């Protein structure tokens, strides 16, 4: 059973890393400018006195101006207007206009000319936002999906085409999100005297359309007047248009949030799990392992043999992990204290599996720079059977019988390497180079020799090849059908690994088979999405709108090799889908299959969500650096 690591929505790589990222990527790669508009949180009087240093939340007693002040000074010096990044200045002002347009659309059922005075240029001419002809490309009991070829022959005013779209909705749209993610170089349009620039915009609009709930997914190419203060739209051409329509009545939903009813207001749920990271980071010292990024997984497994999966939740340092026993009525009961599973150290990942082959499920836990094995001794109790140092901060663990000897072995994804005398601090060093880092923590393969004896066999098994990355997640799968399990490793800051298993000896064949996927690998999932009998591969990565804007500007690494520039562009592209081809390398179908846009994607999984026999893709995403702006 592969590890199903779930990453919760997380803020920047801790407060320190949010600044570090922006500094690095503005000055060197400029990938993450979207993190720049952090707002100070609202704090009580006590918290203001104890928890804030120069506007930054820290744990009580951990006020370190020597660290914080230089970061804040560097932050203040970041100014696209002064640095020559016209694309980011234009993005900021154009985004404000798109936000205003969204607000107008949401507040109106019929738009008048005066409503768009500050947004629409007098010369505006654009295509229909909804094509005349839509073709039904998919239908099941739950959904109808329609797509249409853009009709860019008609040139209408912005008011006309928006009103045409609004007329389809009952009481207007419910939600709208417009995200500018790419800006063409100013001089790519001709002379700067043309006074225009172009921008790609991702569009989501949802609401009741013709009596059915509908989500519109579209992409616009927008033309703007060149103004660094108040640009206006001169035109919109639709590049892509899709409608996803719920066939059921509007009152029916495919999924219903039952979290509170399942936990039944359990004290551990209401007093611990329901509290935000912002809540705990002002109350727990970082020394205990508080991770603002919130890299904490969950594990499912039947710990008492009743046929029902139970839930183990990994937590921040200073907060106990939680074991919940599933009841026959579907609710969860907290048995952490009685089961002896409430570890207080920082934990990132866990597995509930039978490691000692005695017929019951044990628990393996990655605990910062350690791995713990909890033996299931019966009567819903566990005891520590083994603890091993990992010499790298383990972000996730996965298990498989790689040598086919009948017991489960363990693979550890080592993210952060040791850092001197404070080797267990989990402080990340600067990835070098950023887009293809080779200074991460070492992964480890632990062979199960029985009776709670595990032997590290990383070197002798061949898994030490290319074992210098910031590894985030891994998945076992016999992709070549030779009877033994192969291993794919998703790495942050660069290339991934595909280790082919040849009778217990591994060789990295990722480059040879076209699945290195140079990006910010966060998760991996195997499946046969096209039902051709050949395994396919899905990898979640960071989608960076700032990276898509900046890496296509002329001044971005203007003296560098074009291949290097393309590497950075790939880094910002988003998620990847690799189609398996019999006897040949995998085929990258990411863009043609329309799966790259997963936002800031973490965990992902192939799953037949609607029970139609075809594998869908579920992606957990989010990156919290400021209050939600509603712009994707």
C-alpha positions in Angstrom: 0.0 0.0 0.0 1.6 3.3 -1.1 1.9 6.1 1.4 -0.9 8.6 1.0 0.8 11.7 2.3 -1.5 14.6 2.6 0.0 18.1 2.8 -2.3 20.7 4.5 -2.5 24.1 3.0 0.6 25.8 4.0 2.2 29.2 4.2 5.6 30.2 3.0 8.6 28.1 4.1 8.1 29.5 7.6 8.2 33.2 8.0 11.9 33.1 7.3 11.5 31.2 4.1 8.7 33.3 2.8 11.1 36.2 2.8 14.0 34.1 1.6 12.0 32.8 -1.3 11.0 36.2 -2.5 14.5 37.6 -2.2 16.0 34.6 -4.1 13.4 34.6 -6.8 13.2 38.3 -7.4 16.9 38.8 -7.6 17.8 35.5 -9.2 14.7 33.8 -10.6 11.9 36.1 -9.5 9.4 33.2 -9.3 7.3 34.2 -6.3 6.4 37.8 -6.3 2.8 36.8 -5.4 4.0 36.3 -1.8 4.8 40.0 -1.4 1.6 41.5 -0.1 1.5 39.9 3.3 -0.7 41.6 5.8 0.0 41.8 9.4 -2.4 39.7 11.5 -4.8 41.1 14.0 -3.5 40.3 17.5 -4.8 40.7 21.0 -3.0 43.0 23.4 -1.2 40.2 25.1 0.0 38.7 21.8 1.2 42.1 20.6 3.4 42.4 23.7 4.7 38.8 23.6 4.7 37.6 20.0 5.5 40.3 17.5 8.9 41.5 16.5 8.7 44.3 13.8 5.4 43.0 12.5 6.4 39.3 12.4 4.8 36.7 14.6 7.3 34.6 16.5 6.9 32.3 19.5 6.9 33.9 22.9 10.5 34.4 24.1 12.0 34.0 20.7 12.5 37.6 19.7 15.6 37.8 17.5 16.0 41.2 15.8 19.4 40.1 14.5 17.6 37.7 12.2 14.4 39.5 11.5 15.7 43.0 10.9 18.0 42.1 7.9 15.2 40.2 6.3 12.8 43.1 6.7 15.4 45.5 5.3 15.9 43.3 2.2 12.1 43.0 1.8 11.7 46.8 1.7 14.4 47.1 -1.0 12.4 44.9 -3.4 10.7 47.3 -5.8 9.9 46.2 -9.4 9.7 49.8 -10.5 13.3 50.3 -9.4 14.6 46.9 -10.5 13.4 47.2 -14.1 10.7 44.5 -14.0 8.1 46.3 -16.0 6.1 43.0 -16.3 5.5 43.0 -12.5 4.5 46.6 -12.4 2.0 46.0 -15.2 0.8 42.8 -13.5 0.0 44.7 -10.3 -2.0 47.4 -11.9 -3.8 45.1 -14.4 -4.7 42.7 -11.7 -6.4 45.6 -9.8 -8.5 46.3 -12.9 -9.4 42.6 -13.3 -10.5 42.5 -9.6 -12.6 45.5 -10.2 -14.1 43.8 -13.3 -14.9 40.7 -11.2 -16.7 42.8 -8.6 -18.8 44.6 -11.3 -19.8 41.3 -12.9 -20.8 39.8 -9.5 -22.9 42.8 -8.5 -24.7 43.3 -11.8 -27.3 41.5 -13.9 -27.0 44.0 -16.6 -23.8 46.1 -17.2 -24.1 49.7 -18.5 -21.4 51.6 -20.3 -20.6 53.8 -17.3 -19.8 50.7 -15.2 -16.7 50.0 -17.3 -15.4 53.5 -17.7 -12.2 52.8 -15.7 -11.6 49.4 -17.2 -12.6 49.5 -20.9 -10.6 51.5 -23.5 -12.6 53.5 -26.0 -10.9 51.4 -28.7 -12.0 48.1 -27.2 -12.9 45.3 -29.5 -13.0 41.7 -28.4 -14.4 38.3 -29.1 -17.5 36.6 -27.6 -16.6 35.3 -24.2 -18.8 32.3 -24.8 -18.5 30.6 -28.2 -21.7 30.2 -30.3 -21.2 26.5 -30.8 -20.5 24.2 -27.9 -19.8 20.5 -28.4 -20.5 17.9 -25.7 -17.3 16.0 -25.1 -18.2 14.0 -22.0 -21.3 13.0 -20.1 -22.1 10.7 -17.2 -24.8 10.6 -14.5 -23.3 13.6 -12.7 -21.7 15.9 -15.3 -21.9 17.2 -18.8 -18.7 18.8 -20.2 -19.0 21.1 -23.2 -16.2 22.9 -25.1 -16.3 25.3 -27.9 -13.9 26.7 -30.5 -13.2 30.4 -29.8 -15.2 32.8 -32.0 -12.7 35.6 -32.5 -14.3 36.8 -35.8 -16.9 38.9 -33.9 -15.6 42.1 -32.5 -17.9 43.3 -29.7 -17.6 45.8 -26.9 -16.7 44.5 -23.4 -20.2 45.5 -22.2 -21.9 43.6 -25.0 -20.0 40.3 -24.5 -20.2 40.4 -20.7 -24.0 41.0 -20.8 -24.4 38.2 -23.3 -22.6 35.9 -20.8 -24.6 37.3 -17.8 -27.9 36.6 -19.5 -27.3 32.9 -19.1 -27.1 33.0 -15.3 -30.0 33.0 -13.0 -29.4 36.0 -10.7 -25.9 36.4 -12.0 -22.7 34.4 -11.4 -22.1 33.1 -7.9 -18.3 33.3 -8.1 -15.7 34.6 -10.5 -11.9 34.5 -10.4 -9.6 36.2 -13.0 -5.9 35.5 -12.7 -3.2 37.2 -14.9 -0.4 34.7 -15.2 1.7 35.7 -18.2 2.7 39.0 -19.8 4.3 39.3 -23.2 7.5 41.4 -23.5 6.6 44.9 -24.4 8.9 44.9 -27.4 7.5 41.6 -28.7 4.5 43.5 -29.9 6.5 45.8 -32.0 7.8 49.2 -31.0 7.1 50.4 -27.5 5.4 53.4 -29.1 2.5 51.0 -29.8 1.7 51.6 -26.1 0.2 48.2 -25.5 1.0 44.9 -23.7 -0.6 41.5 -23.7 -1.5 39.3 -20.8 -2.8 35.7 -20.4 -5.7 35.4 -17.9 -7.1 32.2 -16.3 -10.9 32.4 -15.8 -13.3 30.6 -13.5 -17.0 31.6 -13.4 -19.6 29.6 -11.6 -23.3 29.8 -10.8 -26.7 28.6 -12.0 -26.7 28.6 -15.8 -30.0 27.7 -17.5 -31.2 26.1 -14.3 -28.2 23.9 -13.7 -25.1 24.6 -11.7 -22.2 25.3 -14.1 -18.5 26.1 -13.8 -17.0 27.9 -16.7 -13.2 27.4 -17.3 -11.6 29.7 -19.8 -8.4 31.4 -20.9 -8.2 34.9 -22.3 -5.5 36.8 -24.1 -6.0 40.3 -23.1 -4.7 43.5 -24.8 -4.1 46.5 -22.6 -3.1 50.1 -23.0 0.4 50.7 -21.7 0.0 52.6 -18.5 2.0 52.0 -15.3 -0.8 53.6 -13.3 -4.2 52.8 -14.9 -4.1 50.5 -18.0 -7.4 49.8 -19.8 -8.5 46.8 -21.7 -8.3 47.2 -25.5 -9.4 43.7 -26.4 -10.0 40.1 -25.3 -9.5 37.0 -27.4 -10.7 33.7 -26.0 -8.1 30.9 -26.3 -10.0 28.2 -24.5 -13.6 27.7 -23.3 -15.2 24.9 -21.3 -18.4 24.4 -19.3 -18.8 21.7 -16.6 -22.5 21.3 -15.8 -24.0 19.4 -12.9 -26.9 17.3 -14.2 -28.5 17.0 -10.7 -30.6 19.7 -9.2 -28.9 22.7 -7.6 -29.6 21.4 -4.1 -27.7 18.2 -4.6 -23.9 18.1 -4.2 -21.5 15.4 -5.2 -19.6 15.9 -1.9 -20.8 17.1 1.4 -18.5 18.2 4.2 -19.2 15.9 7.2 -16.0 16.6 9.1 -17.7 18.0 12.2 -20.3 15.3 12.4 -17.6 12.6 12.1 -15.5 14.0 14.9 -18.7 14.9 16.9 -17.0 17.9 18.4 -14.4 15.7 20.1 -12.1 17.8 22.3 -9.0 16.9 20.3 -10.7 18.1 17.2 -12.1 21.3 18.5 -9.3 22.3 20.7 -6.3 21.2 18.6 -6.9 20.1 15.0 -9.4 22.9 14.3 -7.0 25.6 15.4 -5.0 27.2 12.6 -1.2 27.3 12.1 -1.3 31.0 12.9 -2.9 30.2 16.2 -0.2 27.7 17.3 2.8 29.5 16.0 2.3 32.3 18.4 1.9 29.8 21.3 4.6 27.1 20.7 8.3 27.8 20.6 10.0 26.9 17.3 12.5 24.9 19.4 9.8 22.2 19.7 9.5 21.7 16.0 6.7 24.1 15.0 6.5 24.1 11.2 4.6 27.0 9.8 4.6 25.2 6.4 2.6 22.4 8.0 4.1 19.4 6.3 2.1 16.9 8.2 0.5 13.8 6.9 -2.2 11.4 7.8 -2.4 7.6 7.7 -5.4 5.3 7.3 -5.5 1.7 8.5 -7.4 -0.8 10.5 -5.7 -0.9 13.9 -8.2 -3.2 15.7 -9.1 -5.6 12.9 -12.8 -4.7 12.7 -12.7 -4.0 9.0 -12.9 -0.2 9.4 -10.1 2.1 8.6 -8.9 4.2 11.5 -7.1 7.6 11.3 -3.7 8.7 12.5 -2.9 12.4 12.3 0.7 13.8 12.4 1.1 17.1 14.2 3.4 20.0 14.9 6.1 19.7 17.5 4.6 20.4 20.9 1.2 19.1 19.9 0.4 15.4 20.3 -0.2 13.2 17.3 -3.8 11.8 17.3 -5.2 8.3 16.8 -8.9 8.2 16.1 -10.8 4.9 16.1 -13.6 4.6 13.6 -17.0 3.6 15.0 -19.7 1.5 13.3 -21.8 4.6 12.8 -18.9 6.3 10.9 -17.8 8.7 13.7 -14.3 8.9 15.1 -13.2 8.3 18.7 -10.0 9.7 20.1 -7.9 6.9 21.7 -4.6 8.7 21.6 -3.9 8.6 25.4 -4.9 5.0 26.0 -3.1 3.7 22.8 0.2 5.4 23.7 0.5 7.1 20.3 0.5 10.8 21.2 4.0 11.7 20.2 4.9 15.3 20.9 7.9 15.8 18.6 7.5 17.2 15.1 6.0 14.5 12.8 5.5 14.7 9.0 4.3 11.3 7.8 3.0 8.0 9.0 2.0 4.6 7.8 -0.4 2.0 9.3 0.9 -1.4 8.1 1.9 -4.8 9.4 5.7 -4.5 9.7 6.3 -7.6 11.9 4.0 -10.0 10.0 2.0 -10.9 13.1 -1.4 -10.2 11.5 -2.1 -6.8 13.0 -1.4 -3.2 11.8 1.6 -1.3 13.3 2.5 2.4 12.9 5.6 3.8 11.4 6.2 7.5 12.0 8.7 10.0 10.5 9.7 12.3 13.3 12.0 15.0 12.1 15.4 13.3 11.9 14.1 9.9 13.2 11.9 7.1 12.2 9.8 5.3 14.9 8.1 1.9 14.7 5.1 1.4 17.1 4.2 -2.3 17.6 0.5 -3.1 17.9 0.5 -5.3 21.1 -3.3 -5.8 21.1 -6.2 -4.2 23.1 -5.7 -1.0 21.2 -2.3 -0.4 22.6 1.0 0.3 21.0 4.6 0.3 22.3 7.8 1.6 20.8 9.6 -1.3 19.0 12.3 0.6 17.2 13.7 4.1 16.7 16.3 4.9 14.0 18.1 8.1 13.1 17.8 9.2 9.5 20.4 11.9 9.2 18.0 13.9 7.0 14.7 15.5 7.8 12.2 12.9 6.5 9.2 14.5 4.8 7.4 11.3 3.8 7.7 7.5 4.0 6.5 4.8 1.7 6.5 1.0 2.0 6.7 -2.0 -0.3 8.2 -5.5 -0.5 11.0 -4.4 -2.9 12.9 -7.7 -2.6 9.9 -10.0 -2.7 10.8 -11.8 0.5 7.3 -11.5 2.1 7.8 -8.5 4.4 7.4 -4.8 4.1 10.4 -2.6 3.6 10.5 1.2 4.0 11.7 4.1 1.9 12.4 7.5 3.6 12.3 10.8 1.6 15.0 13.0 3.1 14.3 16.6 2.4 16.6 18.8 4.6 20.2 17.7 5.2 21.9 18.0 8.6 23.3 21.4 9.4 26.2 21.2 11.9 25.7 21.0 15.6 22.0 21.8 15.2 21.5 19.0 12.8 18.0 18.3 14.0 16.7 21.8 13.7 15.2 21.1 10.3 16.5 24.4 9.0 16.7 24.3 5.2 19.8 25.3 3.5 19.6 27.3 0.3 18.9 24.9 -2.6 21.8 25.0 -5.1 21.1 25.6 -7.9 17.5 26.6 -7.2 16.0 25.0 -10.4 18.2 21.8 -10.2 19.3 21.5 -6.5 21.8 18.8 -5.6 22.4 19.6 -1.9 19.3 18.1 -0.3 19.0 15.4 2.3 19.8 11.7 1.6 17.0 9.3 1.0 17.2 5.9 2.7 16.0 2.4 2.0 15.4 0.2 5.1 15.2 -3.5 4.4 13.0 -5.5 6.8 14.9 -8.5 8.2 12.2 -9.5 10.6 11.7 -9.2 14.4 11.9 -5.4 14.1 15.4 -5.5 12.5 15.8 -3.0 9.7 19.0 -2.7 7.7 19.8 0.4 5.6 20.6 -0.9 2.1 20.5 2.4 0.2 24.0 2.1 -1.3 24.0 -1.6 -2.0 20.6 -1.5 -3.6 21.6 1.3 -6.1 19.3 3.9 -4.6 22.2 6.2 -3.8 22.3 7.2 -7.4 21.2 10.9 -7.8 20.4 10.8 -4.1 21.1 14.4 -3.4 17.8 16.1 -4.0 15.1 17.7 -1.8 12.9 14.6 -1.9 9.2 15.3 -1.1 7.3 12.1 -1.8 7.7 8.6 -3.4 5.5 5.9 -4.8 6.1 2.2 -5.6 4.7 0.6 -8.7 5.7 -2.2 -11.2 5.5 0.1 -14.2 7.5 -2.3 -16.4 5.5 -5.4 -15.5 8.4 -7.6 -14.6 7.1 -8.7 -11.2 9.0 -6.4 -8.9 8.2 -2.9 -7.6 9.9 0.1 -9.1 10.2 3.5 -7.3 9.4 7.1 -8.4 10.7 9.9 -6.2 9.3 13.5 -6.6 11.9 16.1 -5.7 11.4 19.8 -4.9 13.7 22.2 -6.7 14.5 20.1 -9.7 14.7 16.7 -11.3 12.8 13.6 -10.2 14.0 10.0 -10.1 12.5 6.8 -11.5 14.4 3.8 -10.1 13.9 0.6 -12.1 14.0 -2.5 -9.9 16.0 -5.3 -11.4 15.8 -8.2 -8.8 16.4 -5.9 -5.9 19.0 -3.7 -7.6 17.9 -0.2 -8.7 18.9 2.0 -11.6 17.7 5.6 -12.1 16.1 5.6 -15.6 14.1 8.9 -15.2 16.1 10.8 -17.9 16.1 7.8 -20.3 12.4 7.4 -20.0 11.5 11.1 -20.1 10.1 11.5 -16.6 12.7 13.6 -14.8 10.2 16.4 -14.9 12.4 19.3 -13.7 10.1 21.3 -11.4 9.0 21.4 -7.8 7.8 17.8 -7.3 5.4 17.4 -4.4 3.6 14.1 -5.0 3.3 11.2 -7.4 0.5 8.9 -8.4 0.4 5.9 -10.8 -2.6 4.9 -12.8 -4.0 3.9 -16.2 -5.9 7.1 -17.1 -6.6 6.2 -20.7 -7.4 2.5 -20.0 -4.9 1.1 -22.5 -3.4 -1.3 -20.1 -0.1 0.6 -19.7 0.8 2.5 -16.5 0.7 6.3 -16.6 2.3 8.8 -14.2 1.0 12.0 -12.6 3.3 14.4 -10.7 2.1 17.5 -8.9 4.3 20.6 -9.0 4.2 24.3 -8.2 2.3 26.4 -10.7 3.8 29.9 -10.5 2.0 32.7 -12.2 4.9 35.0 -11.4 7.4 32.5 -12.8 5.3 32.3 -16.0 5.4 36.1 -16.3 9.0 36.7 -15.5 10.8 33.8 -17.2 9.4 35.0 -20.6 10.8 38.5 -20.2 13.7 39.5 -22.4 15.9 40.5 -19.4 15.4 37.2 -17.6 18.8 35.5 -17.7 19.5 37.2 -21.1 23.0 35.9 -21.3 22.2 32.4 -20.3 22.0 29.3 -22.5 18.4 29.0 -23.9 18.2 25.5 -22.4 18.7 26.9 -18.9 16.0 29.5 -19.5 13.6 26.7 -20.7 14.4 24.8 -17.5 13.2 27.8 -15.4 10.1 28.1 -17.6 9.4 24.4 -17.1 9.8 24.9 -13.3 6.9 27.3 -13.3 4.6 25.4 -15.6 2.8 23.2 -13.1 1.7 19.6 -12.9 2.7 16.8 -15.3 1.0 13.8 -16.8 3.2 11.2 -18.5 1.5 8.6 -20.7 3.0 5.2 -20.7 4.0 3.9 -24.1 4.8 0.1 -24.5 8.5 -0.4 -25.0 9.2 3.3 -25.3 9.8 6.4 -23.1 6.8 8.0 -21.5 5.1 10.7 -23.5 4.6 14.1 -21.8 0.9 14.9 -22.5 0.5 17.5 -19.7 -0.5 20.5 -21.8 -2.7 18.6 -24.4 -4.5 16.9 -21.5 -5.0 20.2 -19.8 -3.7 19.1 -16.4 -0.8 21.6 -15.7 -2.9 24.1 -13.8 -3.1 22.7 -10.3 -2.3 26.0 -8.6 0.3 25.4 -5.8 -0.2 21.6 -5.8 0.8 19.3 -3.0 -0.7 15.9 -2.7 -2.3 14.3 -5.8 -4.0 11.0 -6.5 -5.5 9.1 -9.4 -9.0 8.1 -8.3 -12.4 7.2 -10.0 -14.3 9.9 -8.1 -17.5 9.7 -10.0 -17.5 5.8 -10.4 -17.7 5.9 -14.2 -14.8 3.6 -14.7 -12.2 6.3 -15.7 -9.5 7.5 -13.3 -9.8 11.2 -12.4 -7.1 13.3 -10.7 -7.6 14.8 -7.3 -5.1 17.6 -6.3 -4.7 19.2 -2.9 -3.4 22.7 -3.3 -2.8 26.0 -1.6 -0.1 28.4 -0.4 -1.1 30.8 2.3 1.0 34.0 2.6 -1.8 36.5 3.1 -5.6 36.5 3.4 -7.4 34.8 0.5 -7.8 37.2 -2.4 -10.2 35.0 -4.3 -8.0 35.1 -7.5 -7.2 31.4 -7.8 
